[in-house]
Amino acid sequence: MVGLIQKVLLDLIHEKAGPEAVDEVKRRANVPDDRVFRIGEVYSDDEWQRLFAVSLDVLDLSQDQAYEAYAQAFCADARQRFPKWFDMAKNSRMFLEYQTTIHNTFASGVVDASQRQAVNDKFLIDKIDERHIVTHYRSPNKLCGLYKALARCMAGHYGDEILIDERQCLDRGDRECEIHVTWKRFKGE
Ligand code: HEM
């Protein structure tokens, strides 16, 4: 998992519960206490899964509450850190379409070929039409709940209204998550 994701999580914990909570999460997840996550470097998926699981406990949040809180924090961070992507996408439909390109841009900076491929392989998007995309997602991290929270965040940012229907899910034993996003209304319609 590319370190931007862990960095945003630890920043969120810091903001909500202070530096001691960050230390506790690192300790319980077996992450060295002096580790600084770098936004373009790859760290292990197992470690991310431990960090996220412990974070739920320390922040006393359900998984869904944590996805929502994380998605809000991630969107705010991304708007500041990567304003060009927001300028390029004129609505949330375009942003969700760019999402794999954004991820693959991160992957292109990863030196190890198998780690690079692992990032590229997680998402595949079918662009059905202007109001409907289908995202195919496969990952050991099983973060479709985060995908949906981030999609809602992007829709909120642009003032669009979406419907999300997850027709297959890794958590239900399917081979992938198949997430349909339909735009009911774009801002200004
Ligand atoms: C500027 C916007 C964005 C940036 C910079 C960004 C960046 C990243 C990076 C670097 C990762 C780690 C990739 C990896 O190690 O596999 C990631 C993971 C993820 N992103 Fe994004 N992303 C953005 C927008 C989005 C959006 C809009 C969505 C969903 C609608 C999304 C969904 C996810 C999910 C679900 C993961 C976890 C993948 C996994 O490990 O299973 N991202 N993102």
Boltz pocket constraint, residues with backbone or C-beta under 6 A from the ligand:
constraints:
  - pocket:
      binder: B
      contacts: [[A, 1], [A, 2], [A, 3], [A, 4], [A, 5], [A, 39], [A, 78], [A, 82], [A, 85], [A, 95], [A, 96], [A, 99], [A, 102], [A, 103], [A, 106], [A, 118], [A, 119], [A, 122], [A, 138], [A, 139], [A, 140], [A, 141], [A, 142], [A, 143], [A, 144], [A, 146], [A, 147], [A, 148], [A, 150], [A, 151], [A, 154]]
      max_distance: 6.0
